[in-house]
Amino acid sequence: MKTLLVLLSAWGCLGLVQCQRDGEAPQPQTEAAPANPTATSCQDAKAQPLIDELLRTPKANPAGEVWRYTWEGRPVFLVKSFRPDDYQKVYEVTNSQLQYVGAPSGGITGKGDGKCPTFSAQATNGCLVWRDPR
């Protein structure tokens, strides 16, 4: 009887831990962007080609996003795509052109392509440029 009571109590406690408020969706966890709870929204016309590219792809759930960060002393853009195994891609503006820098996370291993391994630890001043409204 004690065993049954213990099991029921444990099951009830686990159920309480897993509950969420109605209408509150779980937030995706990604390694690509540094934690930045105070991130603000910003606008940057240089990100428009990235936004246009995301709009040409099918709607994703959760929505794709473009973030601006400062990394290694220069502004860069991080494109967050939440499709399984997609790279979270970083771009910089060089001579008015967006140039691919690398992917700090994503892919089959989840560790990106190895071209910008310090991004997650060193990127600062994150701000959301655009989130897919579809």
N, C-alpha and C positions, 0 to 999 in steps of 0.2 A: 504494500500500500504506500509506504514511504517513497519507494522508487517511482511509482506512478505520479505521486504528488510532485516530486522533484522534476521529473520529465515535463509535466504540464507547466510548472512554473518557468522552467528554462525556455520552453516553447513560447510561452506568453511574453517573456522578456525579449526574445529575439524578434517577435512580431512587433513590439513597440519600437525597437531600434530601427526596423525597416520601414516604418510608416512615414508618409509625407503628407503635407497639407494638400487638400484638393486643389487642383489647378496648378500646382507647383511642379514643374518638370525638373528632373535631375540635370545638373550642369555637367557637360562633358569635361573630362580631365585629359589634358594633353601635356606633353613634355616640351612642346615646341616653344612656348612662350614662358618667360619668367613670371612667377606669381606677382601680380600687381593689383592689389585690391583697390587702389585709388586711381586706377586708369580712367582717363576722361575721353570723351569723344572729341575728335578733331577732323578737320577737312584738309585734304591735300590733293590738288589737281594732278600731281605727278602720278597718283595711284590709279587714274582713270583707265589706262590700258588693262590693268589687273582686274578692275571691276567689270569692264566690258567682257573680258575672258570668262569670268565667273558667270556672267549673265548668259553666255552662250552654252553653258553646261546645264544639264537637268537640275531641277530644284533638289537641294539636299536637306536632310533633316537630322540634326540641327543645321542651320543655315551656314553657308560659307561666310568668311569674314576677311577683311584686310585691315591689318594693324600697322602702325608706324612706330618704330623704335629707334633709339640711338645705340649703335653698336660699333665698337672700335673707332669712336669719334665721328661717325658719319651716320646720316639718316638712312634707314633701310625699311623695307616693307615685308611683313610676314603675311603670307596668304594661308589662312587656316581652312582646310577642307576637311570635313568630318566623315568622308567616305572611308570605309575600312582600308587600311594599308596605303592610303594616299600620303605622299610626302607633304609636310608642312614647309612650304618653300619661302626662301628669303631672297629679296631682290634689292638692288641699289640703283640709283639714278646716276648714269655716267654719260656725259655729253648729251643730255636730254633724252637718253634712251634707258629703258629698264633693262638691267643685266641680271641674270640669274647668278646668285652667290652660292647657294647650297640649301640643303634640307637638314635642319637640326634634329628632326624626328620624323617618324613615319616609315613607310616601307614594310617589308616583310618582318624585319627584325625589330622595328619600332625605334631604331637608333639613327634614322636618317641615312644620308649618303656619305657622311664623314667629311664634307667640305667646309662645314662651319661648326666644329665641335664646341666652341666656346660661347656660342650664341645664347643658349639657355642660361648660362651663369653670368654673362656680362651685359646682355641687352638691358637698357634702362629707358625710362620715359615713355612707356607704352601708352598708346592712345588708339582707340578704335576709329578707323577712317570710314569703314562701311561694313554693313551687315546685310546680306541678301534678304530683301523684304518679301520675297515670294513665299 
